[in-house]
C-alpha cells in the first residue's frame, strides 16, 4: 500500500513541477545490472528464471537521473511480474 501512495505522490509532484531530476553522468548497464540483481530474488520466489543478457548491450556514458531510472525500472518489473507465472 505504501508503494502505491508513493507512486501517486511522485506523479502529483511530477505534474506540478515540484520534482527536480538529477543530471548526472552514469552507465545505464550498471543500473540494469543492479535492477536485475534486486529483482532476481523476487523472480526466484515466483519460480521464474530471470535472464539478463548483455551480449548486445552498449555501456556508453549517459546523463540523467540514475536513481529514478533504477526505481522506475524496478517498479515496471514489479508491475509486470504480478501477471507472470512459470509454465508447467
One Martini backbone bead per residue (centre of mass of N, CA, C, O) as a GRO file, in nm:
protein
   88
    1UNK     BB    1   0.058   0.063  -0.021
    2UNK     BB    2   0.298   0.256  -0.001
    3UNK     BB    3   0.376   0.237  -0.295
    4UNK     BB    4   0.122   0.372  -0.411
    5UNK     BB    5   0.148   0.639  -0.263
    6UNK     BB    6   0.425   0.717  -0.379
    7UNK     BB    7   0.338   0.721  -0.677
    8UNK     BB    8   0.122   0.940  -0.652
    9UNK     BB    9   0.306   1.159  -0.537
   10UNK     BB   10   0.507   1.167  -0.769
   11UNK     BB   11   0.304   1.240  -0.991
   12UNK     BB   12   0.205   1.504  -0.863
   13UNK     BB   13   0.487   1.637  -0.857
   14UNK     BB   14   0.538   1.622  -1.159
   15UNK     BB   15   0.292   1.787  -1.258
   16UNK     BB   16   0.382   2.047  -1.067
   17UNK     BB   17   0.712   2.071  -1.078
   18UNK     BB   18   0.854   1.944  -0.791
   19UNK     BB   19   1.052   1.780  -0.958
   20UNK     BB   20   1.396   1.709  -0.952
   21UNK     BB   21   1.629   1.627  -1.178
   22UNK     BB   22   1.903   1.458  -1.213
   23UNK     BB   23   2.233   1.550  -1.350
   24UNK     BB   24   2.412   1.260  -1.440
   25UNK     BB   25   2.668   1.053  -1.489
   26UNK     BB   26   2.614   0.722  -1.641
   27UNK     BB   27   2.571   0.364  -1.650
   28UNK     BB   28   2.308   0.175  -1.755
   29UNK     BB   29   2.415  -0.114  -1.710
   30UNK     BB   30   2.449  -0.087  -1.404
   31UNK     BB   31   2.151  -0.047  -1.343
   32UNK     BB   32   2.051  -0.310  -1.470
   33UNK     BB   33   2.214  -0.495  -1.279
   34UNK     BB   34   2.083  -0.395  -1.017
   35UNK     BB   35   1.795  -0.469  -1.090
   36UNK     BB   36   1.840  -0.770  -1.142
   37UNK     BB   37   1.940  -0.828  -0.855
   38UNK     BB   38   1.682  -0.726  -0.705
   39UNK     BB   39   1.465  -0.923  -0.872
   40UNK     BB   40   1.566  -1.217  -0.856
   41UNK     BB   41   1.440  -1.310  -0.589
   42UNK     BB   42   1.146  -1.265  -0.672
   43UNK     BB   43   1.150  -1.455  -0.912
   44UNK     BB   44   1.225  -1.715  -0.757
   45UNK     BB   45   0.969  -1.715  -0.574
   46UNK     BB   46   0.790  -1.757  -0.854
   47UNK     BB   47   0.963  -1.955  -1.047
   48UNK     BB   48   1.160  -1.768  -1.201
   49UNK     BB   49   1.369  -1.689  -1.473
   50UNK     BB   50   1.630  -1.463  -1.490
   51UNK     BB   51   1.726  -1.294  -1.787
   52UNK     BB   52   2.053  -1.131  -1.842
   53UNK     BB   53   2.141  -0.995  -2.151
   54UNK     BB   54   2.463  -0.825  -2.262
   55UNK     BB   55   2.584  -0.883  -2.551
   56UNK     BB   56   2.434  -0.610  -2.698
   57UNK     BB   57   2.532  -0.406  -2.505
   58UNK     BB   58   2.569  -0.069  -2.422
   59UNK     BB   59   2.814   0.132  -2.216
   60UNK     BB   60   2.735   0.426  -2.227
   61UNK     BB   61   2.755   0.740  -2.141
   62UNK     BB   62   2.513   0.916  -1.949
   63UNK     BB   63   2.249   1.159  -1.885
   64UNK     BB   64   2.086   1.166  -1.556
   65UNK     BB   65   1.854   0.976  -1.346
   66UNK     BB   66   1.951   0.696  -1.191
   67UNK     BB   67   1.749   0.654  -0.962
   68UNK     BB   68   1.484   0.672  -1.130
   69UNK     BB   69   1.553   0.451  -1.327
   70UNK     BB   70   1.571   0.222  -1.122
   71UNK     BB   71   1.296   0.258  -0.987
   72UNK     BB   72   1.121   0.232  -1.246
   73UNK     BB   73   1.223  -0.050  -1.323
   74UNK     BB   74   1.121  -0.197  -1.071
   75UNK     BB   75   0.826  -0.116  -1.102
   76UNK     BB   76   0.780  -0.249  -1.375
   77UNK     BB   77   0.851  -0.534  -1.292
   78UNK     BB   78   0.644  -0.564  -1.064
   79UNK     BB   79   0.396  -0.519  -1.238
   80UNK     BB   80   0.451  -0.745  -1.454
   81UNK     BB   81   0.504  -0.995  -1.256
   82UNK     BB   82   0.209  -1.031  -1.148
   83UNK     BB   83   0.136  -1.195  -1.439
   84UNK     BB   84   0.343  -1.406  -1.387
   85UNK     BB   85   0.430  -1.749  -1.479
   86UNK     BB   86   0.509  -2.069  -1.462
   87UNK     BB   87   0.559  -2.303  -1.674
   88UNK     BB   88   0.453  -2.658  -1.693
   0.00000   0.00000   0.00000
